[in-house]
Amino acid sequence: MALYGGARDVSMFRRVNRELMGNIISQEVIFYKYNVTTTKTNMYGESVEGRNFADPIILFALVELGSPESPTSDLGVDFTWPITFRFLKDDLLSPTLDFNVSMSFGSNLNPLPGNYGANIQPAVGDVIQYQNGYWEVDNTYDTQYFTGKNPSFPNNDGNGNNPINPGLDQFGYSVEVRCDCHYVPSDRLNIIKSRM
Amino acid sequence: MANIPIWPGSSSFAQVSSSYYGSPSVWPPPTPFGFYDDDSQFQTDANKVANFCALRLGYPIENVELQDINFWAGFEEAVTIYGNELYAYQLRDNYLSLEGASDRIDVNNSVFTPTMATIVRLSQQYGEEAGAGGNVDWLKGRLTLVPGQQTYDLAAWAEEQGIVGGIEIKNVFYQPPPAINQLYSTALMTGQGGLGGVPPAGIYGFGYGYANYLMMPTSFTMQNIQAIEMQNTVTLSNYTFNVINNILSVFPIPGTGFAGADLDGGEDLYYGEFLIFDFIKIQDRIDAAFAEGTNKIVNVGNAPYVNPVYSNISSIGRSWIFEYTLAKAKEVLGLVRNKYSTIPIPGAEVTLNGNELVSSAATEKEALITRLREYFDSTSRQALLERRAAESVARVQEINQVPMTIFIG
């Protein structure tokens, strides 16, 4: 039976993460979710008239900016600029989850309205704006687990019980969603900066 | 997944308290033990001290991963520790007056006037040994002397008397007859008998035991008595004894000298046939160490001190309590942050300051306890009397500096 890494511990980790990413590091990015349903495609599955995106969402992230390079090929000079965005996974989940309803509490410890829970699933093709640049998501990973356990996979049987470790959904923590991206010139996107 | 609230910036002790003590009771209680929950000033200060601690721990610049009940628990503990330290010192100052008193008295609110009761009781053991009072009965023993027998087994005697646990001899009355007895002779009916008889001779001066004798001037009598004593010392055996391993040996050996008058019809032992001695039963001495202690203060553990009344604590004490609460809060926060050596963040780990908080809190608590004890030490009865004595000396020295005016009339 699991003993460590329980929900109370994870609650504290979440607060530390949000304090660290929100109040101390405070790196913000703008997430553009690729809208599949409104994007028109041709017979080859390629978008026509450009890609459509959902409304942008501001998120805290840890940004690892790679070195820009300009490789030369037969087609001429190219430009690459890799980047990795790391999101706190809980920030991307539903806003109705208890830990996203509020991270603030009133004097009687009743929750106050909060601002967490983007309710998005990063995927290949999404675009993330960091400062004045745009990066398109190449790959996503969510494989960082505290105590090696992902509470989303409690290994329950058909009756909803794990015979060896009951309540395993209350242990462990899936910490991050990592997005490895490549630089995309803004003229290739249907995103136009209209105001400073 | 759980979402545990942390310090939101303020607290309401009254609300939590009324919820818990109301019906139905709503968990959690405001404090773990509830010692001071109904004290209005404690209720007021609980919110203030929680805010004080949170601000000192970095709120609102950074999160403080504690709840109001954590602060209140530390507050309650600080008050209790303050009371414990205070009453421990008071108990130390007054225990000699408290021991043996009723355990129902309100010692928290008593003004102590020291008494000698316990000192006298402690001194009884010396009185018992000195034969002047004490709490062990001295008993008289009577040993039948046997002519020619020098040693007597006291253990066997005690056993014959049914005494269990042994005896301890205090006095043995084995002495030569007083010189006065040798001054007056039974054989001479009138006049003085000179130096009279001597015990071995069995002739005790003159007039001894009879109604008629010649009274001489006291100075004459004194001289004669001194002469007889000197003669006995120089010429006769010294009456003495010793007790070794329960065997009493007497000197001289009874009834082995010159037989004198047989005054009582028995075999002559000079005078008297019994050896009288004082003794105590050893078990009596052991039993004397114990007295019935039901409903009495018998040790520092059952002295009826109770937790202090918070509203009666002065600002000096409250200031200490606030600081100690802060140290406790810091310790708990350190333990919370220190459960795991590192905290996972996306793609990395961070180490929080739990270790620093815990060690800092331990140092602060120790310093606060030391400060409080030094304060109590300096206000103990002994310290106050010493200070008063020093003041008195200093005052006299200062007065001595005043010039003395000489009046010439």
Interface residues (C-beta under 8 A of the other chain):
Chain A: A7 R8 D9 V10 S11 M12 F13 R14 R15 V16 N17 E19 L20 M21 N23 A61 L62 E64 T84 R86 F87 L88 L97 D98 F99 V101 S104 F105 G106 S107 N108 L109 P111 Q144 F146 P151 Q170 Y173 V175 E176 V177 R178
Chain B: M1 A2 N3 I4 P5 I6 P8 G9 S10 S11 S12 Q15 E62 N63 E65 Q67 D68 V336 K339 Y340 I343 P344 I345 P346 G347 A348 V350 L352
